Amino acid sequence: MTTDLLDAEFGSSLDEFLDREAVYWDEDRSAWYVTRYAEAQTVLKDDATFTRDDRFREGGLEFWRRGLAGMEGDTHRRTYFFHARQTSRSFAERITPSVIRPVAQSLIGPLVAAGRGDLAADYADPMPLLVGCRFMGFEIDDDDFRERIIALGRVRDRWKEALLTGPGCPLDSPVARAGSEAVDGLYELWLPTIRARREHPRDDLISALWAEGTRTFPDWGEDDMVASGWSDVFGGETKLLVRNLMYLLLTRPELRAQVASARELVPGLVEEGLRFMGPVRSLNKLVMQDVELGGQLLHAGDRVFVMLAAANRDPAIWESPRSFQVDRANASRLLSFGQGTRYCLGRFLARAEGVEAVNALLDADVDVELDSNGDPPAWAGAHTRSITPLHVTFAPRTLTER
């Protein structure tokens, strides 16, 4: 009997959080757990009291460099709102037909033609990278560029996961050394375009970053441009969302048929997917000053785990929160992108890419199912979670199925 990975991940394993208080101390982890929506929202919105802790971990500042994620205070505020203007809802809508949709179609087409493929490694994983490079202003039509940027993205993901799942990632560790080499590879790939945009600006994000960066930092230079791209292009979580959406469609044919016949449901599918199986299970925070939360007194220096998977199932917010409902009216209240001054800037792009990834698969108009001859899907990751691999086969649909 095949185990349904979604049931296994989000079934009884969440009871230990959902059956506890909204805020409780875990002696084994020496940290506070926040499990309910209201308290989680309070933590996420108050970045002055509850700050992200990865910048205090060994190797954290070296990983983020002078990108947005490593900034604080007024510098962060100014840069955040600049990026927010560049990656707004209207921006995502504008680039969907010209960038996101063509990238999705260019990736799914060869897999369908070949009759098989991995919807994780060959589809979900490269899609956000190629979209990000395109809207930054890099050309992605060269096969060598595409292969190298995808390979570098995998190295970065391993470095980020190592940083966020432990006390840090020493720079002399193998994963950090490989990550530093990946940064060197980015310089080789990106610097020609970055330098060209400084002298001859275009209507792209690279040119806008040159203009805004020099206004924010007097010493803004090429290193900062690469660091910004390091954050903007290699977000990482979007590909994990698409992986999980693909698994959902592969294992629930009735749901796939429902959204295929009513495409207006696809945005709801993505939104509920973010709530139900968002790739970031928790956000780690550090308490900066004594504060009361959920009837508990937290002290400066305490660690806090905001359990997003539990908060996104709070029965005070959602009816039947453990069920997946493609037409759920208030799914957008989810906390999967965080909130407050650290609200994920890529949230509109992630949603748009999720919608286009689903639509491109449905547009292929073929039968697709998990390949019993390939390695079976499994949950991967600790800080972020997604299902991979997703080996599938494609076959033409019969006339009676159309």
C-alpha positions in Angstrom: 0.0 0.0 0.0 1.4 3.4 -1.0 1.6 6.0 1.7 0.1 9.3 1.0 2.9 11.7 1.8 0.6 14.7 2.6 -1.5 12.6 5.1 1.7 11.3 6.7 3.2 14.8 7.0 0.2 16.8 8.1 -1.8 14.2 10.0 -1.1 13.1 13.5 2.4 14.6 13.4 0.9 18.0 13.9 -1.1 17.0 17.0 1.9 17.6 19.3 1.6 21.3 18.4 -2.1 21.7 17.8 -3.0 20.0 21.2 -0.7 22.3 23.2 -1.1 25.9 24.3 -0.7 28.8 21.9 2.7 29.5 23.4 4.7 26.9 25.3 8.3 26.2 26.3 10.0 23.1 25.0 12.7 21.9 27.4 14.4 19.6 24.9 14.8 22.4 22.3 15.3 25.2 24.8 12.9 27.3 22.8 9.3 28.7 22.8 6.8 27.2 20.3 4.1 29.4 18.9 1.2 27.4 17.5 -1.8 29.6 17.0 -2.6 32.2 14.4 -3.0 35.3 16.6 0.2 34.8 18.5 2.1 33.9 15.4 0.9 37.0 13.7 2.0 39.1 16.6 5.5 37.7 16.4 5.8 38.1 12.7 4.6 41.7 12.7 7.0 42.8 15.5 10.4 42.5 14.1 11.9 44.9 16.7 11.0 42.4 19.5 11.2 39.2 17.5 14.1 39.3 15.0 15.2 36.7 12.6 18.0 34.7 14.2 19.9 33.4 11.1 22.0 36.5 10.9 23.4 35.7 14.4 24.4 32.2 13.4 27.9 31.4 12.3 28.2 32.1 8.6 24.8 33.9 8.4 26.1 37.3 7.4 28.5 35.8 4.9 25.7 33.9 3.3 23.3 36.8 3.0 26.1 39.4 2.3 24.7 42.9 1.8 21.4 41.7 0.4 18.0 42.6 1.8 17.8 39.6 4.1 20.9 40.7 6.0 19.8 44.4 6.5 18.3 46.0 9.5 16.7 49.3 10.5 16.3 52.2 8.1 18.5 50.7 5.5 16.3 47.6 5.5 13.1 49.7 5.4 14.3 51.8 2.4 15.6 48.8 0.4 12.5 46.7 1.3 10.1 49.2 -0.1 12.2 49.7 -3.2 12.1 45.9 -3.8 8.4 45.9 -3.0 7.7 48.3 -5.8 9.8 46.2 -8.2 8.0 42.9 -7.3 4.4 44.1 -6.8 1.2 42.4 -7.7 1.0 44.5 -10.9 4.6 43.5 -11.8 3.8 39.8 -11.4 0.6 40.3 -13.6 2.6 42.2 -16.2 5.3 39.6 -16.6 3.1 36.5 -16.5 2.3 36.4 -20.2 5.8 37.5 -21.3 8.0 35.7 -18.9 6.4 33.2 -16.4 4.1 31.4 -18.9 6.7 31.0 -21.6 9.2 29.6 -19.1 6.7 27.1 -17.8 5.8 26.0 -21.3 9.4 25.7 -22.4 10.1 23.4 -19.5 7.0 21.1 -19.7 7.1 20.7 -23.5 10.3 18.6 -23.7 9.1 16.4 -20.9 5.8 15.7 -22.6 7.6 15.0 -25.9 10.0 12.6 -24.2 7.1 10.8 -22.5 8.7 11.0 -19.1 10.6 13.2 -16.7 11.0 14.4 -13.2 8.5 17.2 -12.4 10.7 18.2 -9.5 14.2 18.4 -10.9 13.2 19.1 -14.5 10.2 21.4 -14.0 9.6 22.9 -10.5 13.3 23.5 -9.7 14.5 25.4 -12.8 11.3 27.4 -13.3 11.8 30.1 -10.5 15.5 30.4 -11.4 14.8 31.1 -15.0 11.9 33.4 -14.3 14.1 35.3 -11.8 17.0 35.6 -14.2 14.7 36.9 -17.0 13.1 39.6 -15.0 16.4 40.7 -13.5 17.6 41.3 -17.0 19.8 38.2 -17.8 19.3 36.3 -21.0 18.3 32.7 -20.4 18.1 31.3 -23.9 21.7 30.0 -23.9 21.6 26.3 -22.8 25.0 26.6 -21.0 23.7 29.6 -19.0 20.6 27.7 -18.0 22.5 24.6 -17.0 25.0 26.5 -14.9 22.5 28.7 -13.1 20.4 25.6 -12.2 23.5 23.8 -10.9 24.5 26.9 -8.8 21.0 27.1 -7.4 21.3 23.6 -6.1 24.5 24.4 -4.3 23.0 27.6 -2.8 20.0 25.6 -1.5 22.2 23.2 0.3 24.2 26.0 1.9 21.0 27.8 3.0 19.5 24.6 4.4 22.6 23.9 6.4 22.6 27.5 7.8 19.0 27.4 8.9 18.7 23.9 10.4 21.6 24.1 12.8 23.5 26.6 15.0 25.2 27.9 11.9 27.4 26.9 9.0 31.1 27.5 9.5 32.8 29.0 6.5 35.4 26.2 6.4 32.7 23.5 6.2 32.4 21.6 2.9 28.9 23.0 2.2 30.0 26.6 2.8 33.1 26.2 0.7 31.0 24.9 -2.1 28.7 27.8 -1.7 31.5 30.3 -1.9 32.6 28.6 -5.1 29.0 29.0 -6.4 29.2 32.7 -5.7 32.4 32.9 -7.8 30.5 31.1 -10.6 27.8 33.7 -10.4 30.3 36.5 -10.8 31.5 34.9 -14.0 28.0 34.4 -15.3 26.5 37.8 -14.3 29.2 40.4 -14.2 29.2 41.1 -18.0 25.5 42.0 -17.9 25.7 43.8 -14.6 28.6 46.0 -15.9 26.7 46.6 -19.2 23.6 47.9 -17.4 25.6 50.3 -15.3 26.8 52.0 -18.5 23.6 51.4 -20.5 20.5 51.0 -18.3 17.4 49.2 -19.5 14.0 48.6 -18.2 15.0 45.7 -15.9 15.7 45.1 -12.3 19.5 45.2 -12.7 19.3 48.8 -14.0 16.9 49.7 -11.2 19.2 48.2 -8.6 22.1 50.2 -9.8 20.1 53.4 -9.5 18.6 52.7 -6.1 21.7 51.0 -4.6 24.0 54.0 -5.2 21.4 56.2 -3.5 21.2 54.0 -0.5 24.9 53.1 -0.1 27.6 55.5 -1.2 30.0 52.6 -1.8 27.4 50.4 -3.7 29.2 48.3 -6.3 29.4 45.0 -8.2 29.6 42.9 -5.1 26.3 44.4 -3.9 24.6 43.7 -7.3 25.6 40.1 -7.1 24.4 39.9 -3.5 21.0 41.3 -4.5 20.7 38.8 -7.3 21.7 36.1 -4.9 18.6 36.9 -2.9 16.2 37.9 -5.7 16.8 35.0 -8.1 17.6 32.2 -5.7 14.7 32.5 -3.2 14.3 28.8 -3.3 10.8 28.4 -1.6 8.8 28.8 -4.9 10.3 25.7 -6.4 9.3 23.8 -3.2 5.7 25.0 -3.5 5.6 23.9 -7.1 6.9 20.5 -6.2 4.2 20.0 -3.6 1.5 21.3 -6.0 2.6 18.8 -8.6 2.5 15.9 -6.1 -1.0 17.0 -5.1 -2.2 16.9 -8.6 -0.5 13.6 -9.3 -2.0 11.8 -6.3 -5.5 13.4 -6.4 -6.9 12.8 -10.0 -10.3 14.0 -9.0 -8.9 17.3 -7.9 -6.8 17.5 -11.1 -9.9 16.9 -13.2 -11.8 19.5 -11.2 -9.4 22.3 -11.8 -8.7 21.2 -15.4 -12.4 21.7 -16.2 -12.7 25.0 -14.2 -9.4 26.9 -14.6 -10.7 29.7 -12.4 -10.1 27.4 -9.5 -6.3 27.2 -10.1 -5.5 30.4 -8.1 -7.5 28.9 -5.2 -5.6 25.6 -5.5 -2.3 27.5 -5.2 -3.5 29.6 -2.3 -4.9 26.6 -0.4 -1.7 24.8 -1.3 0.3 27.5 0.4 -1.8 27.2 3.5 -2.1 23.5 3.7 1.4 22.4 2.6 3.6 25.6 2.5 7.3 24.6 2.2 8.4 26.7 5.3 7.2 24.8 8.3 8.5 27.3 10.9 10.3 30.6 11.2 13.0 31.0 13.9 13.1 34.2 15.8 15.2 35.6 18.6 13.6 37.7 21.4 15.3 41.1 21.7 13.5 42.3 24.9 11.3 40.8 27.6 7.7 40.5 26.3 4.5 38.7 27.2 2.9 36.5 24.6 0.0 34.2 24.9 0.1 34.4 28.7 3.8 33.6 28.9 6.7 35.8 29.7 9.5 35.6 27.2 12.9 36.9 28.0 15.5 38.7 25.8 17.7 36.0 24.2 15.1 33.3 24.1 14.6 31.4 20.9 11.1 31.2 19.3 9.8 28.8 16.7 6.8 30.1 14.9 5.0 26.9 13.7 3.5 28.1 10.5 2.0 24.7 9.6 0.1 24.7 12.9 -0.9 28.4 12.8 -2.2 27.8 9.3 -4.6 25.2 10.7 -6.0 27.3 13.6 -9.7 26.4 13.9 -10.3 29.9 15.1 -9.5 31.1 11.6 -10.4 28.3 9.3 -13.3 25.9 9.2 -12.3 22.3 8.9 -8.6 23.4 8.8 -7.2 19.9 8.2 -9.0 19.4 4.9 -7.8 20.7 1.6 -10.5 22.9 0.0 -9.7 24.4 -3.4 -12.5 27.0 -3.0 -11.7 28.0 0.6 -12.9 31.6 0.9 -10.3 32.9 3.4 -7.2 30.9 2.4 -5.3 34.1 1.7 -5.1 34.8 5.4 -2.3 32.3 5.5 1.0 33.1 7.3 3.2 31.2 4.9 4.9 34.3 3.6 5.3 35.8 7.0 4.0 39.3 7.7 5.3 42.7 8.8 8.5 44.3 7.7 9.8 40.8 6.7 6.8 40.0 4.6 8.0 37.9 1.7 8.6 40.2 -1.3 8.3 37.3 -3.7 4.8 36.4 -2.7 3.1 37.7 -5.8 5.7 36.1 -8.1 5.4 32.8 -6.2 1.6 32.7 -6.6 1.9 33.6 -10.3 4.5 30.9 -10.9 2.4 28.4 -9.0 -0.6 29.2 -11.2 1.3 29.0 -14.4 3.1 25.8 -13.4 -0.3 24.1 -12.8 -1.8 25.6 -16.0 1.1 24.5 -18.2 0.8 20.9 -16.9 -3.0 20.9 -17.5 -2.6 22.6 -21.0 -0.4 19.7 -22.1 -3.6 17.6 -22.3 -2.0 14.3 -21.6 -2.3 11.6 -19.0 0.4 12.0 -16.4 1.1 9.6 -13.5 3.9 8.7 -11.2 6.4 6.4 -12.8 6.5 3.1 -10.8 10.0 2.4 -12.2 11.5 5.6 -10.8 12.6 6.4 -7.3 9.5 7.0 -5.2 8.6 10.5 -4.0 9.6 11.4 -0.4 9.8 14.4 1.8 13.1 16.2 1.7 14.5 19.0 3.8 14.3 20.1 7.5 13.9 23.9 7.6 11.9 23.7 4.3 10.0 20.7 3.2 9.0 19.5 -0.2 8.4 16.3 -2.1 11.0 15.0 -4.5 11.7 13.2 -6.9 8.5 13.3 -9.0 9.3 10.8 -11.8 6.3 10.7 -14.1 5.2 9.3 -17.4 3.1 11.1 -20.1 0.8 9.4 -22.5 -1.7 10.8 -25.0 -5.2 11.0 -23.7 -7.9 8.9 -25.4 -10.8 10.4 -27.1 -13.2 9.3 -24.3 -11.0 11.1 -21.8 -11.1 14.5 -23.6 
